Amino acid sequence: MKKTVEEYMKYPYTIELTPGDDGYFVKVKELPGCMSVGETRTEALEMIEDAMRGWLEVALEDGVAIPLPQAMRRGKFSGKFALRLPKSLHAELAQAAECEGVSLNQYMVTLLAEKNSFHEVKRLIAKKAPGEIPPSSSLLCSP
Protein backbone atom coordinates (compact mmCIF):
# COMPACT_ATOMS: atom_id res chain seq x y z
CA MET A 1 0.00 0.00 0.00
CA LYS A 2 1.29 3.42 -0.98
CA LYS A 3 2.15 5.83 1.84
CA THR A 4 0.59 9.28 1.93
CA VAL A 5 2.23 12.68 2.27
CA GLU A 6 0.90 12.87 5.84
CA GLU A 7 2.58 9.56 6.73
CA TYR A 8 5.92 10.76 5.38
CA MET A 9 5.52 14.09 7.20
CA LYS A 10 5.50 12.18 10.51
CA TYR A 11 8.90 10.64 9.77
CA PRO A 12 11.94 12.05 11.63
CA TYR A 13 13.69 13.69 8.66
CA THR A 14 16.89 15.62 9.37
CA ILE A 15 16.29 19.37 9.18
CA GLU A 16 19.45 21.46 8.75
CA LEU A 17 19.07 25.14 9.68
CA THR A 18 21.88 27.54 8.79
CA PRO A 19 21.87 31.19 9.92
CA GLY A 20 22.93 33.76 7.33
CA ASP A 21 23.14 37.52 6.89
CA ASP A 22 19.56 37.81 5.61
CA GLY A 23 17.87 35.12 7.69
CA TYR A 24 18.00 31.35 7.73
CA PHE A 25 18.58 28.71 5.07
CA VAL A 26 16.90 25.40 5.81
CA LYS A 27 16.95 22.05 4.05
CA VAL A 28 15.92 18.45 4.54
CA LYS A 29 19.11 16.38 4.41
CA GLU A 30 17.50 13.23 3.01
CA LEU A 31 15.30 14.91 0.36
CA PRO A 32 17.49 16.26 -2.47
CA GLY A 33 16.52 19.79 -3.44
CA CYS A 34 14.05 20.22 -0.58
CA MET A 35 15.08 23.59 0.82
CA SER A 36 13.75 26.99 1.77
CA VAL A 37 14.63 30.24 3.52
CA GLY A 38 13.06 32.44 6.17
CA GLU A 39 13.81 35.75 7.84
CA THR A 40 13.55 34.13 11.28
CA ARG A 41 14.26 30.66 12.57
CA THR A 42 10.53 30.06 13.10
CA GLU A 43 9.64 31.27 9.62
CA ALA A 44 12.34 29.07 8.05
CA LEU A 45 11.03 26.01 9.89
CA GLU A 46 7.46 26.77 8.77
CA MET A 47 8.68 27.24 5.19
CA ILE A 48 10.55 23.93 5.14
CA GLU A 49 7.40 22.14 6.27
CA ASP A 50 5.59 23.55 3.22
CA ALA A 51 8.56 22.69 1.00
CA MET A 52 8.61 19.11 2.32
CA ARG A 53 4.91 18.69 1.71
CA GLY A 54 5.33 19.91 -1.88
CA TRP A 55 8.43 17.77 -2.45
CA LEU A 56 6.65 14.66 -1.18
CA GLU A 57 3.48 15.34 -3.22
CA VAL A 58 5.47 15.66 -6.45
CA ALA A 59 7.57 12.58 -5.66
CA LEU A 60 4.45 10.49 -4.99
CA GLU A 61 2.71 11.76 -8.15
CA ASP A 62 5.79 11.06 -10.29
CA GLY A 63 6.49 7.68 -8.69
CA VAL A 64 9.89 8.82 -7.40
CA ALA A 65 11.38 6.72 -4.60
CA ILE A 66 11.27 8.70 -1.35
CA PRO A 67 14.33 8.22 0.85
CA LEU A 68 13.77 7.21 4.45
CA PRO A 69 15.07 9.49 7.19
CA GLN A 70 18.61 8.75 8.32
CA ALA A 71 17.35 7.67 11.75
CA MET A 72 15.16 4.98 10.15
CA ARG A 73 18.02 3.66 7.99
CA ARG A 74 20.25 2.81 10.91
CA GLY A 75 18.86 -0.72 10.99
CA LYS A 76 20.53 -1.37 7.64
CA PHE A 77 23.99 -1.48 9.19
CA SER A 78 25.35 -4.84 10.33
CA GLY A 79 27.85 -3.53 12.85
CA LYS A 80 30.74 -4.91 10.82
CA PHE A 81 33.06 -3.43 8.22
CA ALA A 82 36.47 -4.31 6.80
CA LEU A 83 39.39 -1.97 7.38
CA ARG A 84 42.78 -2.11 5.68
CA LEU A 85 45.70 -0.61 7.58
CA PRO A 86 49.49 -0.86 7.61
CA LYS A 87 50.91 -3.92 9.36
CA SER A 88 52.86 -1.67 11.71
CA LEU A 89 49.70 0.14 12.85
CA HIS A 90 47.90 -3.19 13.25
CA ALA A 91 50.73 -4.41 15.49
CA GLU A 92 50.70 -1.16 17.51
CA LEU A 93 46.96 -1.37 18.07
CA ALA A 94 47.10 -5.06 19.00
CA GLN A 95 49.85 -4.33 21.53
CA ALA A 96 47.88 -1.42 23.03
CA ALA A 97 44.78 -3.62 23.33
CA GLU A 98 46.82 -6.31 25.07
CA CYS A 99 48.21 -3.72 27.52
CA GLU A 100 44.63 -2.64 28.28
CA GLY A 101 43.58 -6.25 28.75
CA VAL A 102 40.89 -6.13 26.07
CA SER A 103 40.42 -7.62 22.64
CA LEU A 104 41.62 -5.70 19.60
CA ASN A 105 37.98 -5.38 18.52
CA GLN A 106 36.93 -3.82 21.85
CA TYR A 107 39.94 -1.52 21.83
CA MET A 108 39.10 -0.29 18.31
CA VAL A 109 35.43 0.24 19.21
CA THR A 110 36.53 2.36 22.18
CA LEU A 111 38.96 4.44 20.09
CA LEU A 112 36.38 5.03 17.36
CA ALA A 113 33.66 5.94 19.86
CA GLU A 114 35.95 8.41 21.66
CA LYS A 115 37.04 10.09 18.43
CA ASN A 116 33.47 10.22 17.14
CA SER A 117 32.31 11.83 20.41
CA PHE A 118 35.05 14.44 20.08
CA HIS A 119 33.82 15.34 16.57
CA GLU A 120 30.20 15.43 17.76
CA VAL A 121 31.18 17.98 20.43
CA LYS A 122 33.02 20.06 17.80
CA ARG A 123 29.94 20.00 15.56
CA LEU A 124 27.70 21.09 18.44
CA ILE A 125 30.05 23.94 19.35
CA ALA A 126 30.23 25.04 15.72
CA LYS A 127 26.44 25.01 15.54
CA LYS A 128 25.80 26.79 18.86
CA ALA A 129 28.77 29.19 18.81
CA PRO A 130 29.88 29.84 15.23
CA GLY A 131 33.43 31.15 15.05
CA GLU A 132 34.56 29.47 18.27
CA ILE A 133 36.35 26.70 16.41
CA PRO A 134 39.25 27.94 14.25
CA PRO A 135 38.76 27.37 10.50
CA SER A 136 41.82 25.10 10.49
CA SER A 137 39.87 22.58 12.59
CA SER A 138 38.23 20.12 10.28
CA LEU A 139 34.69 19.03 10.97
CA LEU A 140 33.54 15.73 9.51
CA CYS A 141 30.51 17.42 8.00
CA SER A 142 28.93 20.82 8.21
CA PRO A 143 26.63 21.47 11.18
C-alpha positions as CSV (number, residue, x, y, z in Angstrom):
1,M,0.0,0.0,0.0
2,K,1.3,3.4,-1.0
3,K,2.1,5.8,1.8
4,T,0.6,9.3,1.9
5,V,2.2,12.7,2.3
6,E,0.9,12.9,5.8
7,E,2.6,9.6,6.7
8,Y,5.9,10.8,5.4
9,M,5.5,14.1,7.2
10,K,5.5,12.2,10.5
11,Y,8.9,10.6,9.8
12,P,11.9,12.0,11.6
13,Y,13.7,13.7,8.7
14,T,16.9,15.6,9.4
15,I,16.3,19.4,9.2
16,E,19.4,21.5,8.8
17,L,19.1,25.1,9.7
18,T,21.9,27.5,8.8
19,P,21.9,31.2,9.9
20,G,22.9,33.8,7.3
21,D,23.1,37.5,6.9
22,D,19.6,37.8,5.6
23,G,17.9,35.1,7.7
24,Y,18.0,31.4,7.7
25,F,18.6,28.7,5.1
26,V,16.9,25.4,5.8
27,K,16.9,22.1,4.0
28,V,15.9,18.4,4.5
29,K,19.1,16.4,4.4
30,E,17.5,13.2,3.0
31,L,15.3,14.9,0.4
32,P,17.5,16.3,-2.5
33,G,16.5,19.8,-3.4
34,C,14.1,20.2,-0.6
35,M,15.1,23.6,0.8
36,S,13.8,27.0,1.8
37,V,14.6,30.2,3.5
38,G,13.1,32.4,6.2
39,E,13.8,35.8,7.8
40,T,13.6,34.1,11.3
41,R,14.3,30.7,12.6
42,T,10.5,30.1,13.1
43,E,9.6,31.3,9.6
44,A,12.3,29.1,8.0
45,L,11.0,26.0,9.9
46,E,7.5,26.8,8.8
47,M,8.7,27.2,5.2
48,I,10.5,23.9,5.1
49,E,7.4,22.1,6.3
50,D,5.6,23.5,3.2
51,A,8.6,22.7,1.0
52,M,8.6,19.1,2.3
53,R,4.9,18.7,1.7
54,G,5.3,19.9,-1.9
55,W,8.4,17.8,-2.5
56,L,6.6,14.7,-1.2
57,E,3.5,15.3,-3.2
58,V,5.5,15.7,-6.5
59,A,7.6,12.6,-5.7
60,L,4.5,10.5,-5.0
61,E,2.7,11.8,-8.1
62,D,5.8,11.1,-10.3
63,G,6.5,7.7,-8.7
64,V,9.9,8.8,-7.4
65,A,11.4,6.7,-4.6
66,I,11.3,8.7,-1.4
67,P,14.3,8.2,0.9
68,L,13.8,7.2,4.5
69,P,15.1,9.5,7.2
70,Q,18.6,8.7,8.3
71,A,17.3,7.7,11.7
72,M,15.2,5.0,10.1
73,R,18.0,3.7,8.0
74,R,20.3,2.8,10.9
75,G,18.9,-0.7,11.0
76,K,20.5,-1.4,7.6
77,F,24.0,-1.5,9.2
78,S,25.4,-4.8,10.3
79,G,27.9,-3.5,12.9
80,K,30.7,-4.9,10.8
81,F,33.1,-3.4,8.2
82,A,36.5,-4.3,6.8
83,L,39.4,-2.0,7.4
84,R,42.8,-2.1,5.7
85,L,45.7,-0.6,7.6
86,P,49.5,-0.9,7.6
87,K,50.9,-3.9,9.4
88,S,52.9,-1.7,11.7
89,L,49.7,0.1,12.8
90,H,47.9,-3.2,13.2
91,A,50.7,-4.4,15.5
92,E,50.7,-1.2,17.5
93,L,47.0,-1.4,18.1
94,A,47.1,-5.1,19.0
95,Q,49.8,-4.3,21.5
96,A,47.9,-1.4,23.0
97,A,44.8,-3.6,23.3
98,E,46.8,-6.3,25.1
99,C,48.2,-3.7,27.5
100,E,44.6,-2.6,28.3
101,G,43.6,-6.2,28.8
102,V,40.9,-6.1,26.1
103,S,40.4,-7.6,22.6
104,L,41.6,-5.7,19.6
105,N,38.0,-5.4,18.5
106,Q,36.9,-3.8,21.8
107,Y,39.9,-1.5,21.8
108,M,39.1,-0.3,18.3
109,V,35.4,0.2,19.2
110,T,36.5,2.4,22.2
111,L,39.0,4.4,20.1
112,L,36.4,5.0,17.4
113,A,33.7,5.9,19.9
114,E,36.0,8.4,21.7
115,K,37.0,10.1,18.4
116,N,33.5,10.2,17.1
117,S,32.3,11.8,20.4
118,F,35.0,14.4,20.1
119,H,33.8,15.3,16.6
120,E,30.2,15.4,17.8
121,V,31.2,18.0,20.4
122,K,33.0,20.1,17.8
123,R,29.9,20.0,15.6
124,L,27.7,21.1,18.4
125,I,30.0,23.9,19.4
126,A,30.2,25.0,15.7
127,K,26.4,25.0,15.5
128,K,25.8,26.8,18.9
129,A,28.8,29.2,18.8
130,P,29.9,29.8,15.2
131,G,33.4,31.2,15.1
132,E,34.6,29.5,18.3
133,I,36.4,26.7,16.4
134,P,39.2,27.9,14.2
135,P,38.8,27.4,10.5
136,S,41.8,25.1,10.5
137,S,39.9,22.6,12.6
138,S,38.2,20.1,10.3
139,L,34.7,19.0,11.0
140,L,33.5,15.7,9.5
141,C,30.5,17.4,8.0
142,S,28.9,20.8,8.2
143,P,26.6,21.5,11.2
